[in-house]
Amino acid sequence: MKDSAAEAAPKIMDRGIADGVARLTRQQIRQTIEKLLETEGGARLKAYTEACAHCGLCSDACHHFLSRDRNPKFSPAGKVKQTISEIISKKGAVSAEFIADACEIAFTECNLCRRCVMYCPFGIDVAYLMLMIRRLCHKLGVVPQYIQDTAHSHSATMNQMWVKDDEWIDTLMWQEEEARDEIPDLRIPIAREGADIFYSVIGPEPKFRAQLIYQAAVIMHVAGVDWTMPAEPGWDNSDMCMYTGDVEMTARLKKVHFEAAMRLKTKRIVMGECGHAFRSIYDVGNRLLGWKMPPVPVVHALQFYYELFKEKKLKVKYKYDKPVTLHDPCNVSRGAGLHELARYVVNETCSKFIEMIPNREHNYCCGAGGGVINCGPPFSSKRVVGNRVKAEQLAAAKAKGANTIIAPCHNCHGGLEDIIKHYKLDMEIKFLGDIIYQIIDKT
């Protein structure tokens, strides 16, 4: 599945990068780098950069490398050599043009998927190194425009879609009204203290995918779950600031989320189908706030669905009869090890399941995660061309009969939709919640 656009392309112009580097001086760059390395570098950065032998054994892990005809500059080691290694070897004496190139590499040529960690003989976390570059870019004010706009929305409204407080409540009430046409006694409990479950979603759900809230409400009701959703900020569990290098804002967002759950005295947080949000709450935000583990137990939708079926709280009326394949999202499969729970639920709900090859923790990234899709239209073509290998993987699953892809993650939906359109694969994508809602007995 070749693509002529995979050849060298003209440099992409992004206002956030261009305007940012235009303001930089060499002195400012060097001072910022020196301070960052001194205060945030530490033993981990030193160990990784000194251990990397640039051997290239990580190359075959990277979809960018594989999709770009094995061009070594797109390998994980190549990206390290072009960015953080150069910065350290030159002791921060790099140009504004270098920062622009490093920014584009770290933000748009690495999805932080961590597949390469499994291939590295030293276990070097290239995602961590690319996040250090993003952190530096944030400090220098050089960030792609679209993802920075999303971070601004987070900082102003505590959600990524600039949803106002009354709009949030209106959406919940609207979805409750819609669902009651189907189940008359259904409720979406808002800000109810003491509920077993605090259910949180990502910003695009009330903005663009409100039906997922409807479906979640039906699943909760049928399963007899004691749950609630917050009325105030803290309902959005997503976090693009984690991907812009703005760790201060990430900590603020997670603090608001945890405090919303604690204020409602809930027993645990159940998160909707999103990979990066789970990573931000369960593995990043808590640590930025100084907690080894979150102050309220956190469960991803995959774990929650598994519990409901395992405990017989949901009954299957009929199994989904179209052949399906499962896309393993990086942050919940490779990152959290939930891939077998996902397969349990898929087998409980679908009549024919066809595995992608490779799968589980070895699955290829969707190409959208790590904030890459949030860098916006300037990089859209580059993103889908840089994941030709995923298109080939999907095409192979389709050839075995799977026309339906189950992808339990929002960014994965966006990335896979773009790949399907670009490579003309004619496949449909569903959340696991879509399938569950369709096939359970609601009586």
PyMOL commands that set and color helices and strands:
alter all, ss='L'
color gray80, all
select helices_A, chain A and resi 4-6+15-22+26-51+59-61+63-67+72-74+76-82+84-89+96-108+115-118+126-140+145-157+165-180+204-208+211-223+241-244+247-263+275-288+301-310+330-334+339-349+360-362+373-375+377-385+388-399+410-422+432-439
alter helices_A, ss='H'
color red, helices_A
select strands_A, chain A and resi 197-200+227-228+268-271+298-300+324-326+404-406+428-430
alter strands_A, ss='S'
color yellow, strands_A
deselect
rebuild
show_as cartoon
